[in-house]
Amino acid sequence: MISFEFPVTERTRILLRLEQLYARLAFFIEREDRFEHHAALQVLFELLETASRADLKADLLQELERQKQILEALRDNPNVAEDTLEGVLDDIEETATGLLSLTGKFGQHLRENEWLMAIKQRTVIPGGTCQFDLPSYHLWQQKTSEERRVDLMRWAAPLMPTSAATRILLQMLRDSGKTHHYVARNGAFQQMSGGKVVQLIRVGYDESLNVLPELSANKYALNIRFINAVTGESRPRQTEADVDFSLTHCKF
């Protein structure tokens, strides 16, 4: 099975982008080669741009507090595992505390680092970080992998509370999903939304079908069409086959 996630709201879209970037950052920091650590720096710069919204911190704190209140109301529910519930609440509290400890704009410590900003400016130029462009960066790349890793982790550390908040909120959102199975006749499916608001939609199906889902959704209707995943075609065509798929609606 393969699944595709489609964000319906802007907040969910940003959370998914942050999740992907933080996963890439963790992957490249743990590598050894200087080119892999260069990729880690590029991810840091991408995070800087993606999470630069002034209201992101407030949005995350607001949603964490809302989820905390919902969970606290379940404390006396006999159907809820108390230890698990308390663990999630502690995780939310610790993450919120970390977010509140952040001062200034997201990634401000990176912006104030002239050396990093010089590298950032050159990364947008193809081949712009050659040794003759940035001799000091070339010197840094000659350090041992462990020395480079220490620097990367130091630069990334102030960004981690946002990573933790992203992880918690996306996990709770995904866990809220309700899955149903449908058939897209001739590759097309429509479902009336009836004003129901969701934040995330997941479409899953057998990977061997070799199709890709295209989705459009609003508060009135959801439309999905499956197109043939044939590389090299300038204009992908909708499949004529019936497609069995699962549809999951996720909302806080």
C-alpha positions in Angstrom: 0.0 0.0 0.0 1.0 3.6 -0.6 -0.6 6.7 0.8 -0.6 10.4 0.0 -1.5 13.1 2.5 -3.2 16.3 1.4 -3.4 19.3 3.7 -6.7 21.2 3.6 -5.7 24.2 5.7 -2.6 26.5 5.5 -1.6 25.5 9.1 -1.5 21.8 8.2 0.4 22.6 5.1 3.1 24.4 7.1 3.2 21.6 9.7 3.8 19.0 7.0 6.6 21.0 5.4 8.2 21.5 8.8 8.0 17.8 9.5 9.7 16.9 6.2 12.4 19.5 6.8 13.2 18.4 10.3 13.4 14.8 9.2 15.9 15.8 6.5 17.9 17.8 8.9 18.2 14.9 11.4 19.2 12.6 8.6 21.9 14.8 7.1 23.3 15.8 10.5 24.0 12.2 11.4 25.9 11.6 8.1 29.7 11.8 7.9 30.5 13.3 4.5 31.1 17.1 4.1 28.6 17.2 1.2 25.9 15.7 3.5 26.6 18.3 6.1 26.3 20.9 3.4 22.9 19.5 2.7 22.1 19.8 6.4 23.0 23.5 6.3 20.7 24.0 3.3 17.9 22.4 5.3 18.5 24.9 8.1 18.2 27.7 5.6 14.9 26.2 4.3 13.6 26.0 7.8 14.5 29.6 8.3 12.3 30.6 5.4 9.4 28.2 6.0 9.0 29.0 9.7 9.6 32.7 9.5 5.9 33.6 9.9 5.6 35.9 12.9 2.5 34.1 14.2 3.8 30.5 13.9 4.9 30.3 17.6 1.6 31.7 18.7 -0.3 29.3 16.5 1.6 26.3 17.8 1.1 27.4 21.4 -2.6 28.0 20.9 -3.2 24.6 19.3 -1.1 22.8 22.0 -3.2 24.5 24.7 -6.4 23.6 23.0 -5.4 19.9 22.7 -4.2 20.0 26.3 -7.7 21.1 27.5 -9.4 18.4 25.4 -7.2 15.7 26.9 -7.5 16.9 30.4 -11.2 16.5 30.1 -10.6 12.7 29.6 -8.8 12.2 32.9 -11.9 10.6 34.5 -12.8 8.5 31.5 -12.5 4.7 32.4 -11.9 3.9 28.7 -8.7 6.0 28.5 -5.3 4.6 29.7 -4.3 7.0 32.5 -0.5 6.5 32.1 -0.7 7.1 28.3 -2.8 10.2 28.8 -0.5 11.7 31.4 2.5 10.9 29.2 1.0 12.9 26.3 0.0 15.8 28.6 3.6 15.9 30.0 4.9 15.9 26.5 2.6 18.8 25.5 3.6 20.8 28.7 7.3 20.3 28.1 7.0 21.3 24.4 4.9 24.4 25.3 7.5 25.4 27.9 10.3 25.1 25.2 8.3 27.3 22.8 7.7 29.9 25.4 11.4 30.0 26.2 12.2 31.1 22.6 12.8 34.8 22.3 12.8 36.9 19.2 12.0 35.7 15.7 12.3 32.1 14.7 16.0 31.4 13.8 17.1 34.9 14.9 20.4 33.4 16.1 21.1 32.1 12.5 20.2 35.5 11.0 22.7 37.2 13.4 25.5 34.9 12.3 27.1 36.8 9.4 29.2 33.7 8.4 26.1 31.5 8.0 24.2 34.3 6.2 27.0 34.6 3.7 26.8 30.9 2.9 23.0 31.2 2.7 23.3 34.0 0.1 25.7 31.8 -2.0 23.6 28.7 -1.9 21.0 30.2 -4.2 23.7 30.5 -6.9 24.4 27.2 -8.8 27.8 26.1 -7.6 28.1 29.3 -5.5 29.7 27.7 -2.5 33.0 26.6 -4.2 36.2 27.1 -2.2 37.2 30.2 -4.2 33.7 31.8 -3.4 33.8 31.0 0.4 37.3 30.0 1.6 36.3 30.0 5.2 33.4 27.6 4.5 35.9 25.4 2.6 38.0 25.4 5.7 35.0 24.4 7.9 34.3 21.5 5.6 37.8 20.2 6.2 37.0 19.7 9.9 36.3 16.2 11.2 32.7 15.0 10.7 32.2 15.1 14.5 33.4 18.7 14.7 31.0 19.7 11.9 28.2 17.8 13.6 28.7 19.6 16.9 28.4 22.9 15.0 25.3 21.8 13.2 23.6 20.6 16.3 24.4 23.8 18.1 22.8 25.9 15.3 19.8 23.6 15.2 19.2 23.3 18.9 17.1 26.6 19.3 14.8 25.3 16.5 14.0 22.0 18.2 10.9 23.2 20.3 9.2 23.9 17.0 10.1 20.4 15.8 8.6 18.9 18.9 5.4 20.9 18.6 5.1 19.8 15.0 5.5 16.2 15.9 2.9 16.3 18.6 0.3 18.1 16.6 0.7 16.0 13.5 0.6 12.8 15.5 -2.7 13.9 17.2 -4.1 14.9 13.9 -3.3 11.6 12.2 -4.6 9.6 15.2 -7.9 11.4 14.9 -8.5 10.0 11.4 -11.5 7.9 10.4 -10.9 5.6 7.4 -13.4 4.4 4.9 -13.0 2.3 1.7 -14.4 3.4 -1.7 -14.1 2.6 -5.4 -13.2 5.4 -7.9 -15.1 4.3 -11.0 -13.0 5.0 -14.1 -10.5 6.7 -11.8 -12.9 9.4 -10.5 -14.5 9.9 -7.1 -16.7 12.6 -5.6 -18.0 13.0 -2.1 -20.1 15.9 -0.8 -18.6 17.4 2.3 -21.8 18.8 3.8 -19.9 21.7 5.4 -17.7 19.3 7.3 -14.2 20.8 8.0 -11.1 18.7 8.1 -7.4 19.6 8.3 -5.9 16.6 6.5 -7.0 14.0 4.0 -5.1 10.7 3.4 -5.6 8.6 0.3 -4.2 5.0 0.2 -4.2 2.3 -2.4 -2.3 -0.6 -3.8 1.0 0.7 -5.2 1.0 -1.8 -8.0 -1.9 0.1 -9.6 0.7 2.7 -10.8 -1.5 5.7 -10.5 -1.3 9.1 -8.7 -4.2 10.8 -6.9 -5.1 14.4 -7.7 -7.4 16.0 -5.1 -9.4 19.1 -4.7 -11.4 19.8 -1.6 -13.5 22.6 0.0 -16.3 22.7 2.5 -18.8 21.6 -0.1 -17.2 18.7 -2.0 -14.2 16.4 -2.3 -13.0 15.4 -5.7 -10.3 12.8 -6.4 -9.1 11.6 -9.8 -6.5 9.0 -10.3 -4.1 9.5 -13.2 -1.7 7.1 -14.9 1.8 7.5 -13.4 3.7 7.1 -16.6 6.9 9.0 -16.8 7.7 10.9 -19.9 4.2 11.8 -20.8 3.7 15.5 -21.2 0.0 15.3 -20.3 -0.9 12.5 -17.8 -4.3 11.0 -18.4 -6.9 9.8 -16.0 -7.0 6.0 -15.6 -10.0 4.2 -17.1 -9.7 1.5 -14.5 -11.7 1.3 -11.3 -9.5 2.1 -8.3 -10.1 0.6 -4.8 -8.8 3.1 -2.2 -9.0 4.1 1.4 -10.0 7.6 2.4 -9.1 9.1 5.8 -10.4 12.4 7.1 -8.3 13.9 10.0 -9.4 16.8 12.1 -8.6 18.1 15.6 
